[in-house]
Every structure is written in C-alpha cells, then in structure tokens.
Amino acid sequence: MDNRLSLKEKLLAELEKLQTKSKGSPVTNLKLDKAVAENIEQLTAELESLNPNPSPLLSATALLNGAWQLQYSTAREIRSLDSLPFGLKVGTVYQVIDVANTSFFNLANVKHPLGLISGFVKLTASFEPAKEDVSPPTHKRINVNFEKRYLAIEKIVGINTPKLNPFKVVPGRNPQGRIASLDITYLDETFRIGRGGDGSLFILRKADDFVDKINS
C-alpha cells in the first residue's frame, strides 16, 4: 500500500504542476516535452499495476458514481480541444457518472480569453459492462453509446444568453466499425485511470464541488 500511495502522490504532483500552467484545463501529450509525457505514462502504468480494485465492475461500482475532473489525456477528442475556432479556449472538463442509471455525461467548459463568449459542450451517453471473451473475466471494461451532444453559449460579453443555452442539440457520434469501450484500469475513492479501446489514456480526480449544467 505504501508503494501505491507513493506512486499516486508522485503522479498527482506531476499533474498538479501541469494543471497550474494550463489553468485547470486538461493536459494532453500534444505539446508536452517527450520526457515529461513518458514519465507520466510510466508512473501511470506502475500505479495501474497496483490497482486496489482490479475488478471495479464487480466489487467497486459505487466508487465510480459522481463527478470527476479530467486531468490528463492522450485521446484524439481531447487533444482536438487545443484548436477550437474563434479563439475559444477549453477550461475544465468533467465526467459525471450515474451508476444506477448506467449513464454519464462529459462536459467541457469553453471561453474566449477576452471574456467575449463563454459556454460549454455536453455529451450524454449510456454504458454497460462488456461481455468479455477472456477467462477469467476482468470486470473492468464498459461499452459506451454516445447519445446527444449539447452546444451552449452561456454569456456574450458578460450578458446571460438563456436562449442560446443550448443553441444546438445533435446526435452523439459513435465510432464507425467498432464499439466504443473503456477499461477502468485504476480506481480508488478519489482517483481514476481509464484506457480507451483505441489505447487512449484518461486520468481523472473526484470533483465533489461540481455543479451540473442542463439536466437531461
């Protein structure tokens, strides 16, 4: 346990340094120094090997419940947030899981550096435990179905814009030719690591102060 806690503290310290520079937005490996990205990957892999809940869907589903803030990711969809149009910048990104209803949503706050526009993108989804073809089953993989994407502008030059919140709702885009999936590779009361079906990495911390936007 001591080794696990030490690794977790090292990884958290590394991520907190990067988060300070990014002002709360999730860090990606896109613009990181290669040595820093490799160190994060090594610390993550070592921590995953000491997962206190190796079969989270069997014995620790309650820990998944609630709001999580994304700290770091190598996923294409997160990396693409570095190049938003109109000078917009991504802020905090959350994932909120409702285990009882097997659903979750991702929410990315966006704003203009000069305060001209602020809003968010919200993606709703359902999930189910994957039917694994390995023996013994690992009970850590979920299959995901993305449902709706909400695009919202909350304020323009400081003025609330309720008619634009949301201004567009479109179907969620699922990958073609495969089922979107996620392996929960580390889980405790405050920290979670996941690996997407395409190999992408997601690192999140519990966010108990999160306030929902657009109940759906």
Secondary structure by P-SEA (a helix, b strand, c coil): caaaaaaaaaaaaaaaaaaaaacccccccccccaaaaaaaaaaaaaaaaaccccccccccccccccbbbbcccccccccccccccccccccccccccccccccbbbbbbbbbcccccccbbbbbbcccccccccccccccbbbbbbcbbbbbbccccccccccccccccccccccccccbbbbbccccccbbbbbcccbbbbbbcccccccccccc
